[in-house]
Amino acid sequence: MADRSQFTLYSGAHRGAESEFGKQAERWGIREVNFSFEGHAPERTRGVRVLGPAELDKGDVSMEIVSTRMGRTYSKADKIRKVIQSIFHMINNGYQVFAVGWIQPDGTVKGGTGWGVELAKLFNRPTSVYDQDRRGWFSWKNNQWVAETPVISNNTFVGTGTRNLTDDGCKAIEALFVSSFGPAQ
C-alpha cells in the first residue's frame, strides 16, 4: 500500500460529501487542505485555507460560461461565484478528482459539484463520480461515463460532492479509502 503521509486531499469542507472525504482522510492520516473564503462557514476546520480576494480572482470565470457548460442558469450568480472560484483551487491543486452526486442524462453532474467535474474534464484530470441513484462509481473515459471502481493512485486528489450525501454515498467514500490504502490505522 502507498505511504499515506505522502497524500493530500483537496476539498471545500462543505456539509455532506466534502466533510465525509475529510473525515476519511483524517482516519487514514492523510493531509487535508480545505479551500474556503470569507463568509463561508465550513463544516470541517482541519486544514482550512481561507482564500483572499486576489486568490479567488484566479478562479474567476464568466457565469455565462459556467451556465453554457452546465446547460443551466444560476439565478443567484453572485452567491455561487465564490463557490465556483474556490472549486477552481481544489481542481487546480488535486490531480485525481472524486465526486459524489448524480450524473445527469447530458453527462454533467448535478449542482456545484458538476462545475468541479467539468473543470476536471477540461484539465484532463482522471475523474470518477459515485452516482447515488445508480449506486456505483463511473469514470470519465473517451468522453463518456464508464462503470469502474476507482482507487486513489495519485498523491494529490480532490474529494467533492453533494451536500445531500446518502448512506450509500458515505459507504462508497469509505470503500474508496479502504481499496486505495488498506485498513485505517
ZANUFI-767011 format. One record per atom (N, C-alpha, C): atom name; x, y, z. Coordinates in pm, whole numbers, plus 50000, padded with zeros to 5 digits. Example, Ala and Ser with C-alpha at 12.3 -4.5 7.8 and 13.67 -1.06 7.14 Angstrom:
// residues 2
+------+-------+-------+-------+
! site !     x !     y !     z !
+------+-------+-------+-------+
!    N ! 51319 ! 49431 ! 50780 !
!   CA ! 51230 ! 49550 ! 50780 !
!    C ! 51320 ! 49670 ! 50780 !
!    N ! 51285 ! 49775 ! 50708 !
!   CA ! 51367 ! 49894 ! 50714 !
!    C ! 51290 ! 50003 ! 50787 !
+------+-------+-------+-------+
***
This chain:
// residues 185
+------+-------+-------+-------+
! site !     x !     y !     z !
+------+-------+-------+-------+
!    N ! 50084 ! 49881 ! 50000 !
!   CA ! 50000 ! 50000 ! 50000 !
!    C ! 50088 ! 50126 ! 50000 !
!    N ! 50033 ! 50232 ! 49950 !
!   CA ! 50104 ! 50359 ! 49939 !
!    C ! 50129 ! 50422 ! 50076 !
!    N ! 50233 ! 50503 ! 50085 !
!   CA ! 50265 ! 50577 ! 50207 !
!    C ! 50165 ! 50691 ! 50220 !
!    N ! 50070 ! 50678 ! 50310 !
!   CA ! 49960 ! 50774 ! 50326 !
!    C ! 50009 ! 50915 ! 50357 !
!    N ! 50124 ! 50926 ! 50424 !
!   CA ! 50174 ! 51058 ! 50462 !
!    C ! 50214 ! 51142 ! 50341 !
!    N ! 50224 ! 51078 ! 50225 !
!   CA ! 50263 ! 51149 ! 50102 !
!    C ! 50142 ! 51197 ! 50021 !
!    N ! 50021 ! 51175 ! 50073 !
!   CA ! 49899 ! 51210 ! 50002 !
!    C ! 49833 ! 51333 ! 50062 !
!    N ! 49768 ! 51411 ! 49974 !
!   CA ! 49693 ! 51529 ! 50019 !
!    C ! 49557 ! 51531 ! 49952 !
!    N ! 49453 ! 51546 ! 50035 !
!   CA ! 49317 ! 51565 ! 49988 !
!    C ! 49291 ! 51715 ! 49977 !
!    N ! 49239 ! 51758 ! 49862 !
!   CA ! 49193 ! 51896 ! 49844 !
!    C ! 49042 ! 51893 ! 49838 !
!    N ! 48979 ! 51981 ! 49918 !
!   CA ! 48834 ! 51981 ! 49925 !
!    C ! 48785 ! 52119 ! 49968 !
!    N ! 48658 ! 52127 ! 50004 !
!   CA ! 48599 ! 52254 ! 50042 !
!    C ! 48534 ! 52254 ! 50180 !
!    N ! 48534 ! 52139 ! 50247 !
!   CA ! 48484 ! 52126 ! 50385 !
!    C ! 48334 ! 52154 ! 50400 !
!    N ! 48259 ! 52148 ! 50289 !
!   CA ! 48114 ! 52167 ! 50299 !
!    C ! 48050 ! 52044 ! 50364 !
!    N ! 47930 ! 52065 ! 50415 !
!   CA ! 47850 ! 51957 ! 50471 !
!    C ! 47828 ! 51851 ! 50363 !
!    N ! 47821 ! 51726 ! 50402 !
!   CA ! 47793 ! 51618 ! 50309 !
!    C ! 47918 ! 51548 ! 50261 !
!    N ! 47930 ! 51532 ! 50130 !
!   CA ! 48040 ! 51454 ! 50073 !
!    C ! 48177 ! 51511 ! 50108 !
!    N ! 48194 ! 51643 ! 50100 !
!   CA ! 48326 ! 51701 ! 50128 !
!    C ! 48367 ! 51677 ! 50273 !
!    N ! 48273 ! 51692 ! 50363 !
!   CA ! 48302 ! 51665 ! 50503 !
!    C ! 48339 ! 51518 ! 50524 !
!    N ! 48268 ! 51429 ! 50457 !
!   CA ! 48297 ! 51286 ! 50469 !
!    C ! 48434 ! 51251 ! 50411 !
!    N ! 48470 ! 51310 ! 50297 !
!   CA ! 48605 ! 51288 ! 50242 !
!    C ! 48709 ! 51331 ! 50345 !
!    N ! 48685 ! 51445 ! 50411 !
!   CA ! 48777 ! 51494 ! 50512 !
!    C ! 48788 ! 51401 ! 50632 !
!    N ! 48675 ! 51351 ! 50679 !
!   CA ! 48675 ! 51258 ! 50793 !
!    C ! 48756 ! 51133 ! 50759 !
!    N ! 48736 ! 51082 ! 50637 !
!   CA ! 48810 ! 50962 ! 50598 !
!    C ! 48959 ! 50992 ! 50582 !
!    N ! 48993 ! 51106 ! 50526 !
!   CA ! 49135 ! 51143 ! 50514 !
!    C ! 49199 ! 51149 ! 50653 !
!    N ! 49129 ! 51206 ! 50747 !
!   CA ! 49183 ! 51215 ! 50883 !
!    C ! 49201 ! 51075 ! 50944 !
!    N ! 49104 ! 50986 ! 50924 !
!   CA ! 49115 ! 50848 ! 50974 !
!    C ! 49237 ! 50778 ! 50918 !
!    N ! 49269 ! 50806 ! 50792 !
!   CA ! 49381 ! 50739 ! 50725 !
!    C ! 49513 ! 50816 ! 50740 !
!    N ! 49512 ! 50926 ! 50812 !
!   CA ! 49635 ! 51003 ! 50832 !
!    C ! 49682 ! 51076 ! 50708 !
!    N ! 49587 ! 51118 ! 50626 !
!   CA ! 49617 ! 51189 ! 50501 !
!    C ! 49599 ! 51338 ! 50523 !
!    N ! 49694 ! 51416 ! 50472 !
!   CA ! 49688 ! 51562 ! 50483 !
!    C ! 49562 ! 51612 ! 50414 !
!    N ! 49505 ! 51719 ! 50469 !
!   CA ! 49379 ! 51773 ! 50419 !
!    C ! 49393 ! 51924 ! 50402 !
!    N ! 49356 ! 51974 ! 50284 !
!   CA ! 49352 ! 52118 ! 50257 !
!    C ! 49210 ! 52149 ! 50211 !
!    N ! 49142 ! 52235 ! 50287 !
!   CA ! 49005 ! 52274 ! 50257 !
!    C ! 49001 ! 52422 ! 50221 !
!    N ! 48971 ! 52450 ! 50095 !
!   CA ! 48964 ! 52589 ! 50050 !
!    C ! 48833 ! 52651 ! 50094 !
!    N ! 48844 ! 52770 ! 50149 !
!   CA ! 48728 ! 52843 ! 50198 !
!    C ! 48745 ! 52990 ! 50160 !
!    N ! 48651 ! 53072 ! 50202 !
!   CA ! 48656 ! 53215 ! 50174 !
!    C ! 48578 ! 53286 ! 50283 !
!    N ! 48603 ! 53415 ! 50296 !
!   CA ! 48535 ! 53493 ! 50400 !
!    C ! 48384 ! 53484 ! 50380 !
!    N ! 48313 ! 53459 ! 50490 !
!   CA ! 48168 ! 53446 ! 50484 !
!    C ! 48120 ! 53302 ! 50472 !
!    N ! 48213 ! 53211 ! 50446 !
!   CA ! 48179 ! 53069 ! 50435 !
!    C ! 48205 ! 53003 ! 50569 !
!    N ! 48113 ! 52923 ! 50616 !
!   CA ! 48129 ! 52851 ! 50743 !
!    C ! 48150 ! 52703 ! 50713 !
!    N ! 48275 ! 52661 ! 50696 !
!   CA ! 48300 ! 52520 ! 50664 !
!    C ! 48260 ! 52427 ! 50778 !
!    N ! 48217 ! 52308 ! 50743 !
!   CA ! 48181 ! 52210 ! 50846 !
!    C ! 48305 ! 52155 ! 50914 !
!    N ! 48412 ! 52138 ! 50838 !
!   CA ! 48539 ! 52089 ! 50893 !
!    C ! 48633 ! 52206 ! 50914 !
!    N ! 48715 ! 52195 ! 51017 !
!   CA ! 48813 ! 52301 ! 51043 !
!    C ! 48955 ! 52254 ! 51018 !
!    N ! 48975 ! 52126 ! 51001 !
!   CA ! 49109 ! 52072 ! 50976 !
!    C ! 49157 ! 52115 ! 50838 !
!    N ! 49274 ! 52175 ! 50832 !
!   CA ! 49336 ! 52210 ! 50704 !
!    C ! 49266 ! 52322 ! 50628 !
!    N ! 49190 ! 52406 ! 50694 !
!   CA ! 49119 ! 52514 ! 50623 !
!    C ! 49219 ! 52618 ! 50576 !
!    N ! 49205 ! 52657 ! 50451 !
!   CA ! 49286 ! 52763 ! 50391 !
!    C ! 49190 ! 52865 ! 50333 !
!    N ! 49184 ! 52983 ! 50395 !
!   CA ! 49093 ! 53088 ! 50352 !
!    C ! 49157 ! 53163 ! 50235 !
!    N ! 49087 ! 53164 ! 50123 !
!   CA ! 49134 ! 53234 ! 50003 !
!    C ! 49097 ! 53381 ! 50011 !
!    N ! 49193 ! 53467 ! 49986 !
!   CA ! 49167 ! 53610 ! 49981 !
!    C ! 49111 ! 53650 ! 49845 !
!    N ! 49071 ! 53775 ! 49831 !
!   CA ! 49012 ! 53822 ! 49705 !
!    C ! 49102 ! 53799 ! 49583 !
!    N ! 49232 ! 53823 ! 49594 !
!   CA ! 49321 ! 53804 ! 49479 !
!    C ! 49329 ! 53657 ! 49440 !
!    N ! 49331 ! 53568 ! 49540 !
!   CA ! 49335 ! 53425 ! 49509 !
!    C ! 49203 ! 53379 ! 49448 !
!    N ! 49092 ! 53428 ! 49501 !
!   CA ! 48962 ! 53392 ! 49444 !
!    C ! 48954 ! 53437 ! 49298 !
!    N ! 49007 ! 53554 ! 49269 !
!   CA ! 49004 ! 53605 ! 49132 !
!    C ! 49072 ! 53513 ! 49033 !
!    N ! 49173 ! 53437 ! 49079 !
!   CA ! 49241 ! 53343 ! 48989 !
!    C ! 49146 ! 53235 ! 48939 !
!    N ! 49042 ! 53207 ! 49015 !
!   CA ! 48944 ! 53106 ! 48976 !
!    C ! 48819 ! 53165 ! 48916 !
!    N ! 48823 ! 53295 ! 48883 !
!   CA ! 48704 ! 53361 ! 48831 !
!    C ! 48677 ! 53319 ! 48687 !
!    N ! 48553 ! 53300 ! 48657 !
!   CA ! 48510 ! 53264 ! 48523 !
!    C ! 48371 ! 53325 ! 48502 !
!    N ! 48342 ! 53358 ! 48380 !
!   CA ! 48212 ! 53414 ! 48347 !
!    C ! 48101 ! 53316 ! 48385 !
!    N ! 47999 ! 53366 ! 48453 !
!   CA ! 47886 ! 53280 ! 48487 !
!    C ! 47812 ! 53235 ! 48361 !
!    N ! 47827 ! 53312 ! 48253 !
!   CA ! 47768 ! 53271 ! 48125 !
!    C ! 47837 ! 53143 ! 48074 !
!    N ! 47971 ! 53136 ! 48091 !
!   CA ! 48045 ! 53017 ! 48051 !
!    C ! 48004 ! 52898 ! 48137 !
!    N ! 47993 ! 52920 ! 48267 !
!   CA ! 47952 ! 52813 ! 48357 !
!    C ! 47812 ! 52765 ! 48318 !
!    N ! 47721 ! 52859 ! 48294 !
!   CA ! 47583 ! 52823 ! 48258 !
!    C ! 47579 ! 52744 ! 48127 !
!    N ! 47658 ! 52788 ! 48028 !
!   CA ! 47660 ! 52719 ! 47899 !
!    C ! 47717 ! 52579 ! 47914 !
!    N ! 47828 ! 52567 ! 47984 !
!   CA ! 47894 ! 52437 ! 48002 !
!    C ! 47805 ! 52339 ! 48079 !
!    N ! 47733 ! 52393 ! 48177 !
!   CA ! 47649 ! 52309 ! 48262 !
!    C ! 47508 ! 52288 ! 48207 !
!    N ! 47472 ! 52368 ! 48105 !
!   CA ! 47339 ! 52354 ! 48046 !
!    C ! 47228 ! 52401 ! 48137 !
!    N ! 47259 ! 52498 ! 48224 !
!   CA ! 47157 ! 52553 ! 48314 !
!    C ! 47196 ! 52694 ! 48353 !
!    N ! 47100 ! 52764 ! 48412 !
!   CA ! 47129 ! 52901 ! 48455 !
!    C ! 47134 ! 52906 ! 48607 !
!    N ! 47201 ! 53007 ! 48656 !
!   CA ! 47215 ! 53027 ! 48800 !
!    C ! 47151 ! 53159 ! 48836 !
!    N ! 47041 ! 53155 ! 48911 !
!   CA ! 46967 ! 53277 ! 48943 !
!    C ! 47040 ! 53363 ! 49046 !
!    N ! 47121 ! 53303 ! 49129 !
!   CA ! 47194 ! 53377 ! 49232 !
!    C ! 47343 ! 53372 ! 49201 !
!    N ! 47380 ! 53427 ! 49085 !
!   CA ! 47518 ! 53419 ! 49036 !
!    C ! 47619 ! 53476 ! 49134 !
!    N ! 47586 ! 53586 ! 49200 !
!   CA ! 47680 ! 53646 ! 49294 !
!    C ! 47708 ! 53554 ! 49412 !
!    N ! 47606 ! 53486 ! 49458 !
!   CA ! 47620 ! 53397 ! 49572 !
!    C ! 47706 ! 53275 ! 49538 !
!    N ! 47689 ! 53221 ! 49420 !
!   CA ! 47762 ! 53100 ! 49383 !
!    C ! 47903 ! 53129 ! 49329 !
!    N ! 47929 ! 53253 ! 49291 !
!   CA ! 48058 ! 53288 ! 49230 !
!    C ! 48178 ! 53247 ! 49317 !
!    N ! 48175 ! 53275 ! 49446 !
!   CA ! 48289 ! 53240 ! 49534 !
!    C ! 48303 ! 53088 ! 49546 !
!    N ! 48191 ! 53018 ! 49544 !
!   CA ! 48197 ! 52872 ! 49547 !
!    C ! 48265 ! 52822 ! 49420 !
!    N ! 48225 ! 52875 ! 49305 !
!   CA ! 48285 ! 52838 ! 49176 !
!    C ! 48435 ! 52869 ! 49178 !
!    N ! 48472 ! 52985 ! 49231 !
!   CA ! 48613 ! 53024 ! 49238 !
!    C ! 48693 ! 52931 ! 49328 !
!    N ! 48636 ! 52892 ! 49441 !
!   CA ! 48708 ! 52801 ! 49531 !
!    C ! 48720 ! 52661 ! 49472 !
!    N ! 48620 ! 52619 ! 49395 !
!   CA ! 48626 ! 52489 ! 49327 !
!    C ! 48745 ! 52486 ! 49232 !
!    N ! 48772 ! 52597 ! 49163 !
!   CA ! 48888 ! 52604 ! 49075 !
!    C ! 49015 ! 52565 ! 49151 !
!    N ! 49032 ! 52619 ! 49272 !
!   CA ! 49154 ! 52591 ! 49350 !
!    C ! 49163 ! 52444 ! 49389 !
!    N ! 49051 ! 52382 ! 49419 !
!   CA ! 49051 ! 52239 ! 49450 !
!    C ! 49100 ! 52159 ! 49330 !
!    N ! 49040 ! 52183 ! 49215 !
!   CA ! 49072 ! 52106 ! 49095 !
!    C ! 49213 ! 52139 ! 49046 !
!    N ! 49254 ! 52262 ! 49058 !
!   CA ! 49386 ! 52303 ! 49013 !
!    C ! 49497 ! 52239 ! 49097 !
!    N ! 49469 ! 52211 ! 49223 !
!   CA ! 49571 ! 52154 ! 49313 !
!    C ! 49572 ! 52002 ! 49318 !
!    N ! 49457 ! 51941 ! 49303 !
!   CA ! 49449 ! 51795 ! 49310 !
!    C ! 49451 ! 51736 ! 49171 !
!    N ! 49519 ! 51624 ! 49154 !
!   CA ! 49527 ! 51563 ! 49021 !
!    C ! 49407 ! 51473 ! 48995 !
!    N ! 49384 ! 51374 ! 49079 !
!   CA ! 49268 ! 51289 ! 49061 !
!    C ! 49147 ! 51356 ! 49125 !
!    N ! 49030 ! 51338 ! 49065 !
!   CA ! 48909 ! 51401 ! 49117 !
!    C ! 48804 ! 51293 ! 49143 !
!    N ! 48753 ! 51295 ! 49267 !
!   CA ! 48648 ! 51202 ! 49309 !
!    C ! 48530 ! 51285 ! 49359 !
!    N ! 48412 ! 51256 ! 49305 !
!   CA ! 48292 ! 51331 ! 49342 !
!    C ! 48179 ! 51234 ! 49372 !
!    N ! 48086 ! 51280 ! 49455 !
!   CA ! 47967 ! 51203 ! 49485 !
!    C ! 47847 ! 51290 ! 49452 !
!    N ! 47754 ! 51237 ! 49376 !
!   CA ! 47636 ! 51314 ! 49337 !
!    C ! 47549 ! 51235 ! 49242 !
!    N ! 47507 ! 51303 ! 49137 !
!   CA ! 47418 ! 51242 ! 49038 !
!    C ! 47463 ! 51282 ! 48898 !
!    N ! 47490 ! 51183 ! 48815 !
!   CA ! 47522 ! 51208 ! 48675 !
!    C ! 47390 ! 51224 ! 48601 !
!    N ! 47379 ! 51336 ! 48530 !
!   CA ! 47255 ! 51366 ! 48459 !
!    C ! 47259 ! 51309 ! 48318 !
!    N ! 47144 ! 51301 ! 48251 !
!   CA ! 47139 ! 51245 ! 48116 !
!    C ! 47233 ! 51313 ! 48016 !
!    N ! 47263 ! 51443 ! 48036 !
!   CA ! 47352 ! 51513 ! 47942 !
!    C ! 47501 ! 51491 ! 47975 !
!    N ! 47530 ! 51407 ! 48076 !
!   CA ! 47669 ! 51377 ! 48111 !
!    C ! 47729 ! 51470 ! 48214 !
!    N ! 47658 ! 51578 ! 48249 !
!   CA ! 47707 ! 51666 ! 48355 !
!    C ! 47663 ! 51607 ! 48490 !
!    N ! 47717 ! 51664 ! 48596 !
!   CA ! 47681 ! 51621 ! 48730 !
!    C ! 47602 ! 51733 ! 48795 !
!    N ! 47501 ! 51697 ! 48870 !
!   CA ! 47409 ! 51793 ! 48930 !
!    C ! 47481 ! 51889 ! 49026 !
!    N ! 47439 ! 52016 ! 49023 !
!   CA ! 47480 ! 52116 ! 49121 !
!    C ! 47621 ! 52171 ! 49104 !
!    N ! 47670 ! 52235 ! 49211 !
!   CA ! 47804 ! 52291 ! 49211 !
!    C ! 47910 ! 52185 ! 49191 !
!    N ! 47881 ! 52064 ! 49237 !
!   CA ! 47970 ! 51950 ! 49215 !
!    C ! 47999 ! 51936 ! 49066 !
!    N ! 47897 ! 51961 ! 48986 !
!   CA ! 47911 ! 51947 ! 48842 !
!    C ! 48016 ! 52039 ! 48783 !
!    N ! 48030 ! 52160 ! 48839 !
!   CA ! 48132 ! 52251 ! 48788 !
!    C ! 48271 ! 52194 ! 48816 !
!    N ! 48291 ! 52137 ! 48933 !
!   CA ! 48419 ! 52073 ! 48964 !
!    C ! 48450 ! 51961 ! 48866 !
!    N ! 48350 ! 51881 ! 48836 !
!   CA ! 48367 ! 51770 ! 48741 !
!    C ! 48397 ! 51824 ! 48602 !
!    N ! 48327 ! 51930 ! 48560 !
!   CA ! 48354 ! 51989 ! 48428 !
!    C ! 48496 ! 52046 ! 48421 !
!    N ! 48541 ! 52114 ! 48526 !
!   CA ! 48678 ! 52164 ! 48528 !
!    C ! 48778 ! 52048 ! 48519 !
!    N ! 48751 ! 51942 ! 48592 !
!   CA ! 48839 ! 51825 ! 48588 !
!    C ! 48849 ! 51770 ! 48446 !
!    N ! 48736 ! 51763 ! 48376 !
!   CA ! 48737 ! 51717 ! 48237 !
!    C ! 48820 ! 51812 ! 48151 !
!    N ! 48799 ! 51943 ! 48169 !
!   CA ! 48873 ! 52043 ! 48090 !
!    C ! 49024 ! 52036 ! 48117 !
!    N ! 49061 ! 52006 ! 48242 !
!   CA ! 49202 ! 51998 ! 48281 !
!    C ! 49261 ! 51858 ! 48256 !
!    N ! 49181 ! 51770 ! 48194 !
!   CA ! 49223 ! 51633 ! 48165 !
!    C ! 49267 ! 51557 ! 48290 !
!    N ! 49193 ! 51573 ! 48398 !
!   CA ! 49220 ! 51502 ! 48522 !
!    C ! 49145 ! 51369 ! 48523 !
!    N ! 49206 ! 51264 ! 48578 !
!   CA ! 49130 ! 51141 ! 48597 !
!    C ! 49013 ! 51172 ! 48693 !
!    N ! 48892 ! 51144 ! 48649 !
!   CA ! 48772 ! 51186 ! 48722 !
!    C ! 48676 ! 51070 ! 48740 !
!    N ! 48631 ! 51052 ! 48863 !
!   CA ! 48534 ! 50948 ! 48894 !
!    C ! 48422 ! 51008 ! 48979 !
!    N ! 48300 ! 50964 ! 48950 !
!   CA ! 48181 ! 51010 ! 49022 !
!    C ! 48105 ! 50890 ! 49075 !
!    N ! 48071 ! 50896 ! 49203 !
!   CA ! 47980 ! 50797 ! 49258 !
!    C ! 47839 ! 50851 ! 49239 !
!    N ! 47761 ! 50783 ! 49156 !
!   CA ! 47623 ! 50824 ! 49129 !
!    C ! 47534 ! 50761 ! 49235 !
!    N ! 47474 ! 50846 ! 49318 !
!   CA ! 47395 ! 50796 ! 49431 !
!    C ! 47267 ! 50725 ! 49388 !
!    N ! 47212 ! 50757 ! 49270 !
!   CA ! 47093 ! 50687 ! 49223 !
!    C ! 47128 ! 50548 ! 49171 !
!    N ! 47236 ! 50540 ! 49095 !
!   CA ! 47276 ! 50411 ! 49037 !
!    C ! 47362 ! 50328 ! 49131 !
!    N ! 47402 ! 50389 ! 49243 !
!   CA ! 47481 ! 50321 ! 49346 !
!    C ! 47607 ! 50257 ! 49290 !
!    N ! 47681 ! 50338 ! 49214 !
!   CA ! 47806 ! 50288 ! 49157 !
!    C ! 47897 ! 50401 ! 49113 !
!    N ! 48026 ! 50366 ! 49100 !
!   CA ! 48127 ! 50461 ! 49053 !
!    C ! 48134 ! 50459 ! 48901 !
!    N ! 48157 ! 50577 ! 48843 !
!   CA ! 48173 ! 50592 ! 48699 !
!    C ! 48293 ! 50683 ! 48674 !
!    N ! 48377 ! 50645 ! 48579 !
!   CA ! 48495 ! 50726 ! 48545 !
!    C ! 48476 ! 50784 ! 48406 !
!    N ! 48528 ! 50905 ! 48386 !
!   CA ! 48518 ! 50974 ! 48258 !
!    C ! 48631 ! 50924 ! 48168 !
!    N ! 48595 ! 50850 ! 48062 !
!   CA ! 48693 ! 50794 ! 47970 !
!    C ! 48639 ! 50806 ! 47828 !
!    N ! 48723 ! 50858 ! 47739 !
!   CA ! 48684 ! 50872 ! 47598 !
!    C ! 48550 ! 50944 ! 47583 !
!    N ! 48536 ! 51054 ! 47659 !
!   CA ! 48417 ! 51140 ! 47651 !
!    C ! 48286 ! 51073 ! 47689 !
!    N ! 48295 ! 50977 ! 47783 !
!   CA ! 48173 ! 50914 ! 47833 !
!    C ! 48198 ! 50857 ! 47972 !
!    N ! 48089 ! 50836 ! 48044 !
!   CA ! 48099 ! 50776 ! 48177 !
!    C ! 48099 ! 50625 ! 48163 !
!    N ! 48198 ! 50562 ! 48227 !
!   CA ! 48215 ! 50417 ! 48222 !
!    C ! 48213 ! 50363 ! 48365 !
!    N ! 48134 ! 50259 ! 48389 !
!   CA ! 48130 ! 50197 ! 48521 !
!    C ! 48269 ! 50144 ! 48554 !
!    N ! 48321 ! 50185 ! 48670 !
!   CA ! 48457 ! 50146 ! 48709 !
!    C ! 48475 ! 50175 ! 48857 !
!    N ! 48541 ! 50086 ! 48927 !
!   CA ! 48572 ! 50108 ! 49068 !
!    C ! 48709 ! 50173 ! 49075 !
!    N ! 48716 ! 50301 ! 49114 !
!   CA ! 48844 ! 50372 ! 49113 !
!    C ! 48926 ! 50346 ! 49240 !
!    N ! 49053 ! 50382 ! 49232 !
!   CA ! 49140 ! 50385 ! 49350 !
!    C ! 49217 ! 50517 ! 49347 !
!    N ! 49253 ! 50563 ! 49463 !
!   CA ! 49334 ! 50683 ! 49474 !
!    C ! 49478 ! 50642 ! 49447 !
!    N ! 49534 ! 50686 ! 49335 !
!   CA ! 49668 ! 50644 ! 49297 !
!    C ! 49765 ! 50760 ! 49284 !
!    N ! 49713 ! 50883 ! 49286 !
!   CA ! 49800 ! 51000 ! 49278 !
!    C ! 49806 ! 51066 ! 49415 !
!    N ! 49921 ! 51122 ! 49449 !
!   CA ! 49936 ! 51177 ! 49585 !
!    C ! 49860 ! 51308 ! 49608 !
!    N ! 49803 ! 51368 ! 49505 !
!   CA ! 49714 ! 51482 ! 49525 !
!    C ! 49579 ! 51447 ! 49461 !
!    N ! 49475 ! 51458 ! 49541 !
!   CA ! 49343 ! 51423 ! 49491 !
!    C ! 49237 ! 51514 ! 49551 !
!    N ! 49125 ! 51523 ! 49481 !
!   CA ! 49013 ! 51608 ! 49520 !
!    C ! 48899 ! 51518 ! 49565 !
!    N ! 48835 ! 51557 ! 49674 !
!   CA ! 48713 ! 51491 ! 49721 !
!    C ! 48604 ! 51597 ! 49731 !
!    N ! 48501 ! 51582 ! 49651 !
!   CA ! 48394 ! 51682 ! 49647 !
!    C ! 48261 ! 51611 ! 49628 !
!    N ! 48154 ! 51689 ! 49633 !
!   CA ! 48024 ! 51628 ! 49606 !
!    C ! 47909 ! 51699 ! 49675 !
!    N ! 47799 ! 51633 ! 49668 !
!   CA ! 47671 ! 51685 ! 49715 !
!    C ! 47669 ! 51707 ! 49866 !
!    N ! 47589 ! 51803 ! 49905 !
!   CA ! 47562 ! 51823 ! 50048 !
!    C ! 47463 ! 51719 ! 50097 !
!    N ! 47388 ! 51659 ! 50004 !
!   CA ! 47285 ! 51560 ! 50036 !
!    C ! 47340 ! 51418 ! 50021 !
!    N ! 47438 ! 51387 ! 50102 !
!   CA ! 47504 ! 51257 ! 50096 !
!    C ! 47415 ! 51149 ! 50155 !
!    N ! 47397 ! 51041 ! 50080 !
!   CA ! 47320 ! 50926 ! 50128 !
!    C ! 47411 ! 50832 ! 50207 !
!    N ! 47351 ! 50736 ! 50276 !
!   CA ! 47431 ! 50635 ! 50346 !
!    C ! 47518 ! 50559 ! 50247 !
!    N ! 47463 ! 50527 ! 50129 !
!   CA ! 47541 ! 50456 ! 50027 !
!    C ! 47659 ! 50541 ! 49978 !
!    N ! 47636 ! 50671 ! 49960 !
!   CA ! 47744 ! 50761 ! 49920 !
!    C ! 47854 ! 50765 ! 50024 !
!    N ! 47815 ! 50768 ! 50149 !
!   CA ! 47909 ! 50768 ! 50260 !
!    C ! 47992 ! 50639 ! 50260 !
!    N ! 47926 ! 50526 ! 50242 !
!   CA ! 47995 ! 50397 ! 50237 !
!    C ! 48088 ! 50390 ! 50116 !
!    N ! 48048 ! 50450 ! 50004 !
!   CA ! 48133 ! 50449 ! 49884 !
!    C ! 48263 ! 50526 ! 49908 !
!    N ! 48254 ! 50638 ! 49980 !
!   CA ! 48375 ! 50716 ! 50010 !
!    C ! 48468 ! 50633 ! 50099 !
!    N ! 48413 ! 50572 ! 50203 !
!   CA ! 48495 ! 50490 ! 50291 !
!    C ! 48558 ! 50374 ! 50213 !
!    N ! 48480 ! 50308 ! 50128 !
!   CA ! 48532 ! 50195 ! 50049 !
!    C ! 48644 ! 50240 ! 49955 !
!    N ! 48634 ! 50363 ! 49903 !
!   CA ! 48740 ! 50417 ! 49818 !
!    C ! 48872 ! 50424 ! 49895 !
!    N ! 48865 ! 50472 ! 50020 !
!   CA ! 48986 ! 50480 ! 50102 !
!    C ! 49040 ! 50342 ! 50137 !
!    N ! 48951 ! 50248 ! 50169 !
!   CA ! 48994 ! 50112 ! 50202 !
!    C ! 49063 ! 50047 ! 50083 !
!    N ! 49002 ! 50057 ! 49964 !
!   CA ! 49060 ! 49993 ! 49846 !
!    C ! 49190 ! 50062 ! 49803 !
!    N ! 49205 ! 50188 ! 49839 !
!   CA ! 49325 ! 50262 ! 49799 !
!    C ! 49440 ! 50247 ! 49900 !
!    N ! 49408 ! 50240 ! 50029 !
!   CA ! 49511 ! 50247 ! 50133 !
!    C ! 49509 ! 50130 ! 50232 !
!    N ! 49414 ! 50040 ! 50219 !
!   CA ! 49403 ! 49933 ! 50319 !
!    C ! 49327 ! 49984 ! 50440 !
!    N ! 49326 ! 49906 ! 50548 !
!   CA ! 49252 ! 49947 ! 50666 !
!    C ! 49307 ! 50076 ! 50728 !
!    N ! 49218 ! 50152 ! 50791 !
!   CA ! 49262 ! 50274 ! 50862 !
!    C ! 49346 ! 50231 ! 50983 !
!    N ! 49436 ! 50319 ! 51024 !
!   CA ! 49520 ! 50287 ! 51140 !
!    C ! 49452 ! 50326 ! 51268 !
+------+-------+-------+-------+
***
